[in-house]
Amino acid sequence: MSLWFEIVIIGLSVMLFLWLLSMRKVQQRILDYSEAQYKQSRALTKWFMTSGLIDLAKEFFKLGRKLKEMRKRDSEN
């Protein structure tokens, strides 16, 4: 009886160890994926910065403000 009990305990211990090992691998995959997502978003932001689209948007808003001021002056005259 005690031999079977020891075999079951050892088997369960091995199963628990393997399960914990697989959870660690899953956790590492999740971390790798989130790191890849972070790098991808940083690269995309860098591309937008270097491509000048942000500068173009800033100029667009400046022109919009100037147009608004010109309309305001015209309505005052």
Buried (B, 14 or more C-beta within 10 A) or exposed (E): EEEEEEEEEEEEEEEEEEEEEEEEEEEEEEEEEEEEEEEEEEEEEEEEEEEEEEEEEEEEEEEEEEEEEEEEEEEEE
